[in-house]
Amino acid sequence: MVAPPSAAAAGQAPPPAPSICVFCGSRTGAGAADADAARRVGQWIGTHGWRLVYGGGRAGLMGLVADAALAAGAAVVGVIPQSLMTRELGHQGLTELHVVQTMHERKRLMAGRSDAFLALPGGLGTLEELFEVWTWRQLGYHDKPVGLLNTGGYYDALLAFVAHAATAGYVQPAQRALLQVEREPEPLLQRLAALAPLAVAPDDYSRT
């Protein structure tokens, strides 16, 4: 039996590498576990042939995950507002660095370039980004999986609050179930990879 020709042999462009959007802190936090997890996420992305999409920063967990992905052979796409570039916080060694004017443009471009979302430990910005893509998912604006890496129980209190909100009648069990949660990077990334709709074209985030 003769195998079908590859896309390259048939003169077709190979399918694009799947992309994962990572939200995380611009600081490294108080302990070493979060930094280690960020490096493991970046390494997994590179060794599994994925592309990293993130906020374009060079500091904190953002810089660690980007550097680890680059070292493992991944293409890395950064999206950063001009105000942060002016403060010299942009990573200059990326495959692509897009400088935009607003935070909304930043999030829209990151979302449109991604097949899955993953939040690592972080501060207010990370929380805002996580809840936005989670909300978009439950409203049907996209069908891409959303993951939360609960390194060392960092998000235990947040998850307890979401459970409280469900008990109080504000969050439905089906909405909570849309968030994939693990304490270790590798099983969470594998779950997101299995759920990612890789054949789907980028969504129209102008609706949000």
N, C-alpha and C positions, 0 to 999 in steps of 0.2 A: 504494500500500500504506500503510495507516494504522499508525503506530507504536503499540506498546502503551502504555497510560498509565503514568506514573511512579508510584513508590511514594507520593509526596506527593499526586498527583492522585487516586490510588485510596484515599486516606484511610489509608494505611499509614505507619508510621514508617520513615524511611530507614534503611538498614543502618548499624550503628555503624562509626566509623572504625577501621581496623586499628591495632593498638597494638604498639609495640616496647619491650621492657624493656632499658634500658641500664645496665650495671654499669661503674663507673669510679671513679677515685680522688677522695678528698676533698681532695687536694692537686693542684697543677698540674704537678708534676715540675720537672726541672732545665732543660728546653729548651722552646722555643716551639712545636715541631712538634705536641706532644700537645694543647696548648691550641687550636691551629688546627684540628686534626682534630676535637676535641670540638665546636667551633662549627660546623664543616661538617656533622657528624652532626645537630646540632639543626636547622640550616637545611634539610637534606634532609627531615627528618621533617615540618617545617612546610609546605614547598613541595609535598610529595607527598601532603598530606592525611592523614598519619598522626598518631597520638597517642603521646606519650612517657610511659612509665611508668619511674620511677626511684626512688632511695632518699630523695628529699625534701630533700637538703641544699642549702645555698646556697654552699658553699665549694668550691674546687678545680675539677676537671674536671666534677664534678656540677653545680655552679652554672653553669658555662659552657654545657654542653649544654642545660640547662633554659632559660636566658635566651635562647639562640639559637633554640630551638624556639618559645618564646613570641613572640619578635620576628617569626618567620616565620609566625605564625598558628596554631600547633599548640595543642591542648589538652595540658596537662601534669599528670600524676597523680603525686604524691609519696607515699611511704609511709615513715614514720620512727618509730623507737622513742621512747617518752616520755623516756628518759634523754638522748637527743640533743636533743630539744626543750627540755628543762630547761636544757641548756647553750647554748641560743639558736642552734643550728646549722640549724634548719629554715628552708626557703625560704617566705616569707610571701606571695609573689606568684603562686602556682600556681593552676591551674584547680581542682584538688582536692588537699588535703593530709590524709592519713589518719595519725593518731597511734595506734600500737599499743604493746603492752606488751613484746613479745619480738622477737628477731631472727627466730625461726621464723615468727611471725605476719607479719612484714614480708615475708619471702621468699615465703611462701605467697600472700599477697595480690597481690604484684607478679607472680608467675607466673600466677596465675589471671586477671589483667587483661590478659595479653599474648598476642600471636600469634607473636612471635619474640623472640630474645634476642641481645644484642650486648655484648661486653666490650671496653672501651677500656683503655688503660694504667691501672694501679692497683696497690694494694698487697695485703695479706693478705686483706682483705675481698672485693676484686674477684676474686681467685683462688678463694676459697672459693665465691663465688656462681657463677662460671663452671663450676667442676668439679661443683657440685651439679646445675645444670640439664643439663649434658652427661651426667652419670651418669643422671639421670632419663630423658633421651632414649634412651640405649642400653638402659635397662631397660623401656622402653615405657610409662612413666608419662605421657608426652606425645609428640606428633609435630611439635612446633614447631622450626623451624631455630635453630641456635646458631652465632653468628659471633664471630670473634676479630679485632679490628683491630690488626694488628701494626705500628703506627706506628714508622717508623725502625728496625725490627728489634727493638723492645723485647722481644718475646716469642720471639726466636730461640732463646735458651737453653732456654726452657720447651718449645718444639716439638722441640728436639733431645732433650730428656729423654723426651718422649712417644715419639719414634722409638726411643730406647734401650729404653724399657719394652716396645715392640712386639717388638724384636729379642730381648729377654730372655723373651718369651712371656707377658707380663702384659697387654698391650693388643692386641686383634685389629685387623687393618686396617680392618674394617667399622666398628669403634668410632671409630677415628681419623678415618675419612672423614665422620663425622657433624658434625665441626667445620669450618665454613667459614672460611677464612683469607684475608685480603687485607691489603695495606699501605696502601691508599687507601680512604677511607670510601665514596665513591659506588658503585664496582663491588660492594663487599660488601653495601651496603644494597639494591642492585638484586637481588642474588642471594637475599638473605633474603626480599625481597618476593615473588620468584617462587616460593619454596619454602613460604611461610607458608600454613597451612591455615585461611584466613580464615573459612570457613563452619563451622568446628568450634566447639562450645560450650566454655567454660572447663573445664579438666580438674579432677578431684577430687584435689587435692594432699594430702588427708588420708591418702592411702595411703602417703605418703613419710615 
